[in-house]
């Protein structure tokens, strides 16, 4: 017989078991293959940033005939920590973000709509605790991942470029992490409403492209989450004021999470 959990959490028990659920989610994520795939991808962006900045001009010149290499020589950027930082920021925005969206959608779908969910939620465990614990655990994992990756990127950049500005890498990593929290909050809300992997994945990609395109709008980039992508790569070239985009992003995440908790608390789960 299929177990159907229909009733919302009883008042006063919405966050029952939160601490244990948080530890359980953290333990599960650290043992998950998808988590280590994410770590490998973010680590790759960190390890390759400085070497690519140092050797790409020489590699490109070596692949061309002497006349073409001479003509191209003046157009290639000189190896520098700024180029290493640009590689790091670009790969975070592109490769690492897509990894977070895909892995996040899979993780939230498995956690919120998996086969064991009805059994867990019938054992006097608050739905809000169940959802919020996984949301926090997932973002803790991404935070630690970017922090370690930023440290690796800085250390390797210092090997190649002694004038590396250390703060730039950590700043961009933190802004990127906030960017991914916004994406995972969106995925969490959609999964709470639909319990559909495809729809959740599509929502994460839609928000990514909306922020990518919306960053062109100068007012929106200055005052809203639309400016997050610009902030990730801006500190090495033209530092921007991060206050309003960060504050509005935090507020947006809070609203999305509250809506997710409310939706999941009322959801029929089979």
N, C-alpha and C positions, 0 to 999 in steps of 0.2 A: 504494500500500500504506500502511495506517495504521501509524504508529510508536507502539509501546506501551513506555513507560518503566516497568519493573517492579521493578528492583533498587533497594534503598535506597542512600544515598550510601556510598561506600567509606570505611572508617575513616581519619580524618586529612584527608579532603577535603570534609567536610560544609560548611565555610565557605569553600571555594575560590572566589575571585573576588568576595568580599563588597564590597570597596571600589569596584570597577568597577560592580557591580550596584547599589550604593547611588546612585552618581552617575547611572547610567542611569535608575533609578526617579525620582530627583528631577527629572531633565531631562524625563522623560515626563510627570510630574504637572504641572510648570509649563507644559507645552504642551497639557495636556488641557482641553477645554471644561468638563468637569464640575468641575474645580478652580476655574475662574474663576466658575462658578455659585455654588460654595460661598463664595468670596471676596465675591461680590456680596451674597449673603444675609447673611453676618456683617457686612459693611460697612453694609448697610441698617439692621441693629439698632443699630449704633454712631451712624450719622448721625441717626436719627430719635428716639433716646432723649430728649434734652433738649428739642427742639422740641415733642414730644408732651406732655411734662410742663408746658411753658410755656403752650401754646395750647389743649390739650384742654378745660379748663374753659370757656374763652371760646367755643370752637366748639360745645360741647354747649349752653351757655346761649343761643347765637345760633339754634340749631335749634328751641328751645322757645318757647312763648308766654310773655309776661312773668310771668304768675302761676306757671306751672310752673317757670320759671327762678328766680324768687324763692324758691320752696319748696325747690328743689334746691340753691340756693347754699350752704347750710350743710353739705351732705353731700359736696361735692366737695373733694378735697384741694387745699391751696394749692400753687401751683407751687414746686418746690424741687429741690435736687440729689438729695434722697432719692427723689423721684418719678422723676427722670431715671434714677437708678441702678436703681430697681425695673423700669422699662421695659426697660433694658439686660439685666438679669438674667432677666426673664421671657421676653424674645425669644430669649436664648441657650438657655434650657432648652427652649423649645418649637420655634420656627422653625429656629434654627441646628442644634439637635440632630437633628431629623428630616432635615435636609439632609445632615449627616455620616453618618447611618445609611444613607440611600439611596445617596449617592455612594460611601461606603465599601464597601457591599455590591457595587455595580457594579464598583468599582475592583479589589477583591480577587478577585472572580470572573474578571474579564478577565485579571488577572495570573496567577492560579494555575491556571485551567482554560482559558485562551485557546488558540487554534489553534497558536500558535508555541511553546507551552510545551515539548512533547516535543523539538522541535529544539534549544531552548536547553539543556535539561537533559541532552542527549546530548553536549554539548561540554565535558565535564569541568568543569561548573559545579555546585557543591554545592547541593543542594536547600535545606538550612537557610540558606545564604547568600542564595539566591534569595527565599525567603519573608521572612526577617528584614530584608533590605534594603528590601523594599517596605513592610513594616510600619513600620520606622523612618522611611522617606521620607514616607509618608502622614501620620504623626503630626508630623513636622517641619513639613510644610506647614500643618497645622491649628494648630500652635503659633505659627508666624509670623503666620498670619492673625488669630488672636485677639489677639496682642500688638499688631499694628498697629491692629486695630479698637478695642481698649481705649484706645490713645493718642488715636485720633480721637474716641471717645466722651468722653474726659476734656477734650480741647480745646474741643469744642463745648459741653459742660456748663459749662466755665469762662466761656464767652461769656455764657451765660444766668444762671449762678449762681456768683458769685465765691467762695462758701464751699465749693465742691465739694471733697470729700475724694478726692484723686487715688488713693490706695492702694486704695480700695474697688473701683474699676473693674478695676484690674490683679489684685487678689486674686480677684475673682469670675471673671475671664477665665482665670486659671491653674487654678482649681478646675474650671471648666467643661471646660477642655482635658483634665484628668486624667479627668474623667467620660467624655469622648469616647474617650480611650485605652482605657478599660475596655470601652466598646461595640465599638470596632474590634478589640480583642483577642478578644472573643466571636465577632464576625463572622469573624475570621481562623481561629479554631479550627473553627467549623462548616464554613466553606468548605474547610478542609484535610481534613475528614472526609467531606463529601458532594459537594463541587464542584458546588453547586447555588445559583444566584442567589436563587431564591425562598426556600429554606430559610435561607440566610445573612441575607437581609433580614428574614425573620420572627424570627430569633433576636435580631437587634439591637433590633427593636421590642419583643420580649418582655422583654428585659433592661431596656429603658427603662421600660416600664410596671411591671415588678417593683420597680424602684428608686423609681419615683414613688409607688406604693402603700406599699411597705415603709418609706418615710420617715416614715410615721405612727407606726410602732413606735418608741417613745422609746429603748429600750435598743439596738436595731439601728442607729438613726440616730446614736447616740453612739459606737458602737464599730466599725461596719462600713461598707462602701461604701453602705449604705442612706442614710447621712447626707449624701451628696455634694450632692444637690439642695438640701437645706436650707442647706448651707454657701454655695452660689452666691449666694443672695440674703439671707443673714443679717447680713452685716457692717454694713450701714447701719441695722439695727434692733436686733438682739440678737446680738452676736458670740458665736459658738460655738467650742469648742475643736476645731480641725481635725486634731489630731495623729493620733488613732486611726483615724478614717475614711480619712485620707490614707494612713497606713501600711498598713492592711489592703487598701486599693485597690491600692497598688503591689504588695503581695504577691500579690493575686489576679491582677493583670495578668501578673506574672512566671510564675505557674503556668499561666495560659491560653496564654501564648506558648510555654512549654516543651512543653506538650501539643500545640500546633499544629505545632511543629517535628518532634516525634516522629511525629505522624500523617501529615504531608505527606511525611516521609522514607520512609514505608512505603506510600504511596499508589500504586496503578496509574493511570497517566495515559495517556489515548489521544489 
